[in-house]
Amino acid sequence: FKYAREIAQTRDEVQVLNASLEHRVKDRTADLIAARDKAEVLLAEVNHRVANSLAMVSALVRLQSNGIKDQVAKDALNETQRRIDAISAVHKSLHSSGDARFVDLDQYLSGLLSNVGTSMRNEGHGASLRYNLEPLKLKPDSSVNLGVIVTEWVTNAFKYAYPDRTGEVRVHLKRLSEGRAELVVEDDGVGRGPEGAPKGSGLGTRIVNAMARTIGAEVEYIARHPGTVARLAFPSPDKIG
């Protein structure tokens, strides 16, 4: 009987401890969920504020451009504005997506390309823009790099590929095998010139190369006769930082 009482007492003590532990686990889980939700709200607010701040900077650059008569300076400011818009669009995407860890690259680039095409046509460039983007997710920093690169390439194609006629600029995004993906911008224009020398100041080319190095991507320019293909091969979303 004494042994049975000790067993029953021990059992009751274990049950009390289990109940206490379960209660503590529930409380801790609730605290973690609340902390996660608060962090997500704060991060969304940060992305919203950053997007608004960059939009304001873009608007200031546009106002400055409108007040300048020198065409070279105006073009430089317009290019700067498009680069700022490419970065701002990432933060807008993160704010509206509900997941601040990744950017839906196809949706982000679709909106970005639409804005770039409208901007270039408003500046008097007559090319049309068509794009085919497979669904991919990337981390925000990598998405910024790809957004700036595609902005540079599409802008150059509009400005230089068709100097005396209209044409088409095409953008493709797709996943490759062996943990790779690629971004391609192509046209049917006059090409890159002798020995692939960049047109304009060459700043855009330096920006593209710097952005590509940051994400471990490979840049390639291919002559199509007629036209040019600009290709960026980069690690797939599960590999890229």
N, C-alpha and C positions, 0 to 999 in steps of 0.2 A: 504493500500500500504506500509506504514512504517513497519507494522508487517511482511508483505511478504518479504520485503527487509532484515529485520533482520534474518528471517528464512533462506533465501538464503545465507546471509553472514555467518551465523553459520554453515550451511551445507558445504559451501566452506572451512571454517576453519577446520572442522572435516575431510574433504577429504584430506586436506594438511597434517594434523596430522597423518592420517592413512597411507598416502603415505610415510611420513617420518619414521613412526614406522616400516612399512614393509621393508623399505630400511635398517634400523638399525638391524632388525631381520635377514635379509639376510646376512649382513656384519658379525654379531655376529656368525651366523651359519657357515659361511665360515671360520671364525677364529677358531672356535671349531673343525671343520673338519680338518683344517690344523694342529692344535695342536695335535689332536688325531693321525693323520698320522705320524707326526714327532715323537711322543712318541712311536708309534709302530715300526718305523724304528730304533730308538735308542735302544729299548728293543731287537729287533732282532739282532742288532749289539752287544749288551751286551752278549746275549746268544751265538752268534758266537764266540766272544772272550773268553768267559768262556769255551766253548767246546774245543777250540784250546789250551787253557792253560792247561786244564785237560788232553788232549791228549798228550801234551808235558810231563806232570808229569808222565803219564802212560808209555811213551816211556823211560823216565829216570829210572823208576823202573824196566822196562824190561831189560835195559842195565845193571843195577846193578845185577839183577838176573842172567843174562848170565855170569857175571864175578865171580860168587860164586860157589864153589864146594860142600859146605855143603848142603845136600839135604833138611834138615829141614828148613834152612834159605831160600833156593831157593823156597820151597813150600810156605813159609810165604809171600815172595815177590810176587809170582804169584797170591796168593789170594788177596793181597792188590791191585795189578794191576787190577784184575777183578772188585773189588769194585769201584775203580776210574772210570773204563770204564762204569759201570752201571750209575754213576752220569753224566758222560760226555754225554752219549747217550740221556739223558733227554734234555739237552741243544741243542744238535743237532736236536732233534725232534722239539723243540720249534722254532728253527731258520728256519726250512724248512716247518713248518705247516701253517704259516700265521696267527695263533691265539696263542698268547703268554700266554693266560689265562689257557688253558687246553692242556693236552697231550692225544693223541690217544693211550690209553694204550695197545691195541692189537697190533698196529704197532710197538710201542716202545719195548714191550716185545718180539715180533717176531724177531726183529733185534738183541736184546740183547741175546736171547737164542741161536740164530744162532752163534753168536760170542763165547759164553761160550762153546757150544758144540764143535766148531772147536778148541778152546784153550785146552779143556780137551783131545780131541783125539790126538792133537799134543804132549801132555805130556804122551801119551802112554795108556790112559784109553780107553777101548774098548766098552763101552756102547753106545747105539744109543739113540737119543733124538727125541721125538715126542710131539707136542703141539697142543691144540685146544683152541683158544682164542676168546671169544665173544667181539664184539665192545663195548668198554667202554671209557669214558673220565674222567680224574682225573686232579686235580690241580698239578702243577709241584712238590711241596714239597712232596705230598703224592705219586706221581709216583716214585720219587727217593727212598722212603722207600720201596715200593713194588719191585722195581728193585733190590735193594740190597738184600732183603729177598729171592727173587727167585734165585738170583745168588748164595747165600749161600746154599740153599737147593739143587739146581741142582749140584753144585760143590761137595757137600757131597755125593749125590747119585752116581755120577761118581766115586768118590774116594773109597767109603766104601761098596756100596751095592753089588757089584759083584767082590769080591777079587780074585776068581779063575775061572771065566767064564764071558761070555758076557751077556748082558741083555738090557732092555729098561727102559728109564726114561721118564715119561709122565707128562706134565704140562697142567692144565686146568684152564681157567678163565671164570667165568660165573656170571651173575646177579641172585640173589635169590629174593624171595618175601620179603615184609615188609622192603624195603629200605636197603637191604644187598647185598653183593656180596662176592665171595669167590675165592681164589687162592689155587690150590692144586698141589702138586708135589708128585708123587708116583712111586714106583719101585716094582720089584718082587725079591728083593735080600735077604740078610741074616738078615735084621732087625737092630734095634738100639742097641741091646745088653741087658744085664740084667738091669732091672728097668729103661730102657730108658736112660742110661747114655750116654752123647755125646761122640763121638770119636774125637781124635785129642786134641787140646788145650782147646776146649770149647769156644774160642773167638767168633766163628761164631754163636753159640747159644745165647751168650750174645748180639751180634749185632742184631740178629733177634728179641729177646725179647724187646730190646730198641726201635727198629724201629716200632714194633707192638704197643707198648704203646703210641708212639707219635701220631699215627693215630686212636687210640681207637679200635684196632683190637684184635681178640682173636686167639691165637695159639693153635693148637691141633695136637698131634702125635698119629696115630692109627696103631696098628700092624695088618698086613694083612695075615700073615702065608701062603705063604711067602711074605716078603716085608714090606714096611712101607709107610704110607700116612702122609704127612705133610700138614696141612690145615690151611689157614689163612682166617678168616671171618672178613670182614671189612664193614664199612658204605658205602652205595652206593654213586656214584659220586655226587649226589645232596645234600648229607649230609656231606661228608668228607671235611676237611679243607685243 
